[in-house]
Amino acid sequence: MGLCGWILFGFLAGLLARALTPGEHRMGFIRTTLLGVVGSFIGGLLGALIRGRDIMVLEPSGFIGAVLGAVVLLAFAGWLHSAR
């Protein structure tokens, strides 16, 4: 997948994660895209943990894993924000 593909993939995954997570999320295009891309790697990490594979190998996940990873990232950021 090329750079444009990753940008589109990240944006769509981040957009869907924001729609699934309750609360107000003040993010623009770039932050939403980064949310989806980072969520993809978090989803890959969670998938490796579930399957019992080596977690030190960073690999992105598919679309569902990216959305789940982005939801986890949003929930963690909300928890950090409320802890202040």
N, C-alpha and C positions, 0 to 999 in steps of 0.2 A: 504494500500500500504506500503510495507516494505521500508527500507532504500535504497536498490538497485533500487527499482522502482522509488523512488523520485529522485535519482541521474539521472537515465535514462530519466525520465519525464522532469526534469529541464534542462538537457543538450539539449534534442530535442526542447523544447520550446524556450530556449535561442538561440540556433542555428538558428531556423526559424525567431525569432525576429531580430537577427543580419542581416539575409539575407534580411528582409523586410525594414529595416531602412537604409536610405542612409548614406554614409560616411564610413570612416575607423574606425574599432573597434579593438583595440589591446587588445584582451582577450585570455586567454588560456582556458583549459578545466574547471578548477575550477571556474573561474570568469563567464564563460558562463553558467555553471550549477547553480551557485548562482543567476545569472540573471533570469534564468527560474523559480527557486523556489520562489524568491522574487516577480517576475512577477505574479506568480500564486496567491499569497496573495493580490497583488494590484488588480488583476483581480477580486478576490473575494470581495474586498472592493467596487470596481466600480459596480459589479453586485448587491451588497446589496443596494447601493445608488439608482440604477435604479429601483430595485424591491420595494424599500421603507422599507427594513428590518433594523434591528439593526446593525449599523456599528461597534459597539464595540465588536462584536463577530467575531473573526478572523477565517475565513474558506477559504480554498483554492478553486480555481475555476477549471474548466475543461481545456482541452488543448487550446481551442480558447481563453478563458479568460486569461490563463497564457501567451500566445503569445501577446495578446493585452496589458496586464499589463507590460510585458517585453519591449514592444515597447514604452509605456509611460515612463517607467524608463529610457530607452536609450535616449529618446527625452529630458527628464528632465536633465539627466547627460550632454548631449550635450549643452543644454542651459546654465547650470552652468559653463561649461568649456569655452564657448564663452563669458560669462559675465566677466570673469577675465581680 
